[in-house]
């Protein structure tokens, strides 16, 4: 339990310079780009709420100051890298987390005003009851320190059990982010469960299709990852689901080495509810002119064009469809295995501090 609390404290106590994860429901930051020399990043921020996907303090602080990046997301990989990189500030965060684990008296002195995203242990992803129990424990620890649950977003993997845990938690006003989404099936199940937000990974979907097809490149509009996310978004809008679609994990549709291809998928999904983007791709967008940006996700027209039925999924039907979803199965396992490895690295860092 001490280790659980330490992990919780490390993830929930961001430094003052990091903006907490605070999804704004389907709405980008209320600012409009008017200058002729506007960057692509500025124009994109007019269409889609943007988060930075990083655990590096200086990087997040630099982009937070622009006013274009309103939120910050992270995962076990970023946290384990931060905890092991030798930076005295990260060392202090780890030591503070351990101190809280030992004394259970850590204060949220510098908690930023937005929403804090906290991930349930990825190793519990196939156990609905334990996932929900751990989520409630995290919420209780926050509330014990005076942080209300409406400031927290619980992150769960896109397994059937994780999605059903989210369904229970949402009824208790505990909002959830279903992550590691690689298929329409996961997205539909999450929306039907009332999940607050999903994180589909278009780049990893593209990876799978390239491997299967032998193709080295796609046009951005034909990129299988882009098409998968657009299908999810259209389904949500057609049937009135409030679930936010926030893609993450990007790849160059046209292949590496082509100027501007690193942000192909991002530009192809401009207008989707939200995006979380790593620093190198934010840098690329900052260096591009605004003329490369146009709205490619339209709630009304995309919803009207959706042809998927609103078929209510059960555990049996989900399992049956999932058996045929090779991309979803393979990439979910791969993603979970990677997060488990990074979680265990982080645990070792914390154990070494005791």
N, C-alpha and C positions, 0 to 999 in steps of 0.2 A: 504493500500500500504506500510506503514511503516513496518508492520509486515512481509509482503512478502520480503521486502528488508533485514530485520533482519535475516530471515530464510536463504535467499540467502547468506548473508555475513557469517553467521556461518558455512554453509556447504562449502563455496568456499574459506575460509581462513584457510587452514590446517597449523598446526605448522611446523616449519622448519624440524623436524625429520620425518615427514610423507611424503613418496613418493607419488606423485599424480598418479591417475589412468591413465595409459598410455598403452592401448592395443597395442601390436606389432603384426602386421597382420599375424596371423597363425604361427608365429615363436617364439619358446622359446628363452630364454637368450642364447647368443652364448658363452657357456662354456661347457666343457666336463669333466666328472668325470673319473678319471683314477686310483685312489687309491683303493686297495683291501678292505679298511675299509670304503668305501663310504657309506653314509646313503641312505635310500630310498628316502628321500627328495631331496638329490642331484641328484640322478638318475632320479627322476620324473621331476626335473627342466630342465634336458637335453631334455625331450620329449615334455613338455607342459609349456607354459608361466604361471607362478603362481602369484596370488594376495593373500594378506592377507585380510580376511573379519573381520574387527575389527574397533572400534572407540577408542581403548585405545592407548594413545600416546606411553607409554613405550613398550607395546607389539609390536606395529608396528616398532618402532625404533630398537628393538632388532633383529627382523627378517630382517629388511632392511639392517642391517650391514652384514648379511651373504652373500649377493649378490645373494641369491637364489630366493628371493621374490622381484619382480620388481615393483609391483603395489599395491595399497590399495583401497579397496571398503568399503562402509558403507551404512547405510540406516536409516530411521527415528528412529528405535529402538535403534541403537547404539548411534545416536546423542542425543536422549532424555536421555539415560542412562548417557552419558558423561556430559550433561548439568546439571544433577541432583545429581552427585556423590560427590559433595563437594570439589573436587580437585581444587586448586586455579588456575591452568592453564586453566581448562575448564571454570571456572568462568570468567577468563580474556577474553576468546574467546567469551563468551556470552555477556559480557559487551561491547566488541569491536563491536560486531554485532549490538547491540542496539545503540551504538554511531553512527555507520554508518547509521542506519535507521533514526536517528534524524537529522544528519548533511549531510548525503550522501557524505561523504568525506573520507571514509575508504581507506587506501592504501594497495596494495598487496606487502608489503615490503619483505615478506619471501616466496612468491609463488614459489613452487618448479618447476623445468623445464618441467615436464611431463604434461599429460592430467589430467584435473580436472573433476570428475563426479558430476553432479548436478541434483537432482531429481525434476521433476515437481510435484506439489502438487497432491498426490494420489487421492484426492477428485475430481479431474477434469478428471478422467480416462475415463468417458463415454461421454465426451464433446470434440470432435476433435478440434473445433475452439478455445475453451478456452485453451486446452492443448498446441496447436501450438502458440497461443498468449503468454501464459506464458513462453514457451520456448524461443520465440524471445525476450521477455522482459529480461530474464536471460542473453541471449547472448548480448543484448544491454548494460546491466549493466557491463558485463565483458569488452566489447569493449570500453565503456566509460572510463574505467580505464586502457586501453592500452593492454588488454589481447585478442588476436585474437581468432576467433571462432574455428580455428583448434586445439586449446588447450582444448576445452570443449567437453564433452560427455553428452548429455541430456538423462536422464533416464525416460522412460515412461512405464506404465503398459501394459501387453499384451492383452488389449481389442481391438476389431475391431477399435474403435475410436482412441485409443492410437497408434495402428499400422498405421492407415491412417494419423494421425498427423505426425508420423515419416516419412512417404512417402513424405509429403509436405516439411518437414524440411530438409531432405536429399538433396532435389533439390536446397536448399538454402545453401548447404555446412554446415549444422548443423547436426553433426553426432549423432546417437541415439543408446541407449541400451534399447531393449525391455525386461523388467523384468517380474517376476511372470509368467514364461512360464511352463505350465504343460501338454501340449499336442502337438502332431505333427502338428495339425491344426494351432495353434498359430505360431509355428516355420516356417511353410511353408508360411503363410501370411506375416510374418515379412521379410523373405527372398525375397519374391516377391515384397514387398514394398521397398526393398533396404536398410533395416536397417543395420547399421554398425555391431551390435552385439546383441545376445540374451543371456539371463540368464535363462536356464531351471533349475528346482529344482528336481533332481532325488530322493532325500530323501523323499520329500513330496509326490511324485508320489508313492514311495514304501509304505508310510504310508497308502495311500488310498487303494492300492491293498491288503495290509495285512488285513485291516478292512473289505474289501469286501469278501475276500477269507477265512478268518479265519486262514491263514497260519502264523506261527510265524517267519519263516525264509526262505530264498532263497539262492541258491549258487550265488555268485556275478555275474557270467556271465548270470544268469537267472533272476536277479533282474529286476522287471518291470521298475524301474526308470533308470537303466543303459541301458536297451533295448530301452527305449524312447529316451534318449539322443543320442545313437548310430544311431538310425533311423533318427533323425534330422541332425546329422553330415553327414551321408551318403547321404542324400537328397541334402544338400548344395554342397557337393563335386561332386556328379553325374552331377548336372545341372549347375555347374560353378558359383554358387552364392558366392559372396565374404563375406557374413555375417559370422561373427565369432561366434562360439559356445563356451560359457563360463559357464559351469555348476556351481551351487552353492547349498548349503543346503544339507547336507549329513546324511546318516543313516547307521547303521550296517546291511548289507544284511543278514548275518547269525544269527543276533540277538545279543543283548547286552550280555556281560559277556564272550564272546569267545575272546581269546587273538588275538589282531590285527583286530578284526571285525569292529572296528570304522572307519577304512579307506578302507573297502571293496569296496565301490562304487568308491572311488578315484582311487584305483589301477586298477579297472576294466575299467576305462575310460582313463588310461594313454595314451597319444598321441593325445587326443583331443586338439583343438586349444589353449584354455586357461582354467584355473580353478581359483575360488576364494575359499580360505580355511580358516576356523577359527583357532585361535591359539592352542586350545587343539589338533586338528588333525595334525597341523604342528609339534607339540611336538611329537606326536606318530610316524609320519613319520621320524622325526629326530633320534628316538631311534631304528628304524628298519634297517636291513641290505639292501643293494641295490639289493640283489638277489630276493627280493619279487616284484621288478618292471620289467615289460615287456611291450612293446608297444601293446596296445589292440585296438587302433584306428589308422587305416591306410587310408589316404586320397584316394589313388588310388584303393585299393582293396575294401574298404568299399563303395566307390562310384560305382564301377562296380557291386557290389552285391545288390545295391538299386533296389527295385522293385516298388517303388511308382511312379506314373505318375506325370508329371509336369503340373497338372491341374490348370488352372488359376482361382483363387478364386475371387468371387465377394461378395458384401455385402450380397446378398441373399443366395448364396451357403455357405458362411461362417456361416451365422446364422442357416441354415438348418443343417449343420454338427455339429455345436456347441450344438444344442439341444440334440444331442445324445451323447455328450462327457461329461459323468457324472463326471469323474475325473477332467477334465479341469474346468468345471463349479464350482464344489464344492471347489476345492483347490484355484482357483483364488479368489472367494468370501472370503474365509477364510484368504488368504494372504492380500487382500486389506483391509479387516476389521481390521486386526492386524496393518497394516501400518497407517491406518486412526487414530486408537487409539493412536499410538505413535506420530504421527504428532500433534495431539491435545494436548498431554502432553508437547511436545516441545513448542507449541504456548503458553501454560500456563506459562512455564518457562520464556519465553521472555516477556510476558505481565507483569509478576511479577517484571521484571527488569525496566519497564518504570516508 
